[in-house]
């Protein structure tokens, strides 16, 4: 099927109709400190610029003993990045000898 794009929207044409598909750009990481957290935002901004997309999502999973949830919206030039740090509370695995 032929397809074409208009900004963030992608269209698929069939014999008698068009289907509109929205593509979301999402970058996921594991928490490795604030410096890497900020570097991940810059990395996503570079990807968005390359793809000529205005908005992206940055999801970071925080496995620390006392995780800190965050929800942020940042603007880089004409780009919008919505960031979410998600606490992951998980028991340490049991050590089982092999």
C-alpha positions in Angstrom: 0.0 0.0 0.0 1.3 3.5 -0.8 2.1 5.7 2.2 2.9 9.3 2.7 3.8 11.6 5.6 2.8 15.0 6.7 4.7 16.1 9.8 4.0 13.7 12.6 1.2 12.0 10.8 1.6 9.1 8.5 -1.1 8.0 6.0 -1.7 4.7 4.4 -3.8 4.7 1.3 -6.1 1.9 0.3 -8.3 1.7 -2.7 -11.2 3.8 -1.2 -9.9 5.3 2.0 -7.0 6.8 4.0 -5.9 5.6 7.4 -4.1 8.2 9.6 -1.5 6.8 11.9 0.3 8.9 14.5 3.8 8.0 15.4 5.2 8.7 18.9 8.9 9.1 19.4 9.9 7.6 22.8 13.4 7.2 24.3 13.7 4.9 27.3 16.6 4.6 29.7 17.5 3.3 33.2 18.5 5.9 35.8 22.3 6.3 35.9 22.5 9.7 37.5 21.5 13.2 36.7 24.3 13.9 34.2 23.2 10.9 32.1 19.5 11.9 32.6 20.2 15.3 31.0 22.4 13.8 28.3 19.5 11.5 27.4 17.2 14.5 26.8 19.8 16.1 24.5 20.1 12.8 22.6 16.3 12.6 22.1 16.3 16.3 20.9 19.0 15.4 18.3 16.8 12.4 17.1 13.7 14.7 16.9 15.6 17.2 14.8 16.9 14.5 12.4 13.4 13.3 11.9 11.8 16.8 11.8 9.5 16.0 14.6 8.5 18.6 17.2 7.6 16.5 20.2 9.1 13.4 22.0 8.8 11.4 25.2 11.6 10.4 27.5 10.9 7.6 30.0 13.5 6.7 32.6 13.1 3.8 35.0 14.6 4.5 38.4 15.7 1.3 40.3 17.4 3.1 43.3 16.5 2.2 46.8 14.7 5.6 47.2 13.7 6.5 43.7 12.4 10.1 43.0 9.6 10.3 40.5 9.7 13.3 38.1 7.5 14.7 35.4 9.0 17.5 33.4 8.4 19.3 30.1 11.4 20.9 28.5 11.7 23.1 25.3 14.8 22.9 23.1 14.5 25.4 20.3 11.2 24.5 18.7 11.1 21.0 20.3 9.1 19.8 23.3 10.3 16.9 25.4 8.1 15.4 28.0 10.1 13.5 30.6 8.9 10.9 33.1 11.1 9.2 35.7 9.3 6.1 36.9 10.2 4.5 40.3 10.6 0.8 40.1 10.1 -0.8 43.5 11.3 -4.4 43.3 12.5 -6.9 45.8 16.1 -8.0 45.3 16.3 -11.4 43.6 17.1 -14.3 45.9 20.6 -15.7 45.4 20.3 -19.3 44.4 23.4 -21.4 44.1 23.8 -23.2 40.8 
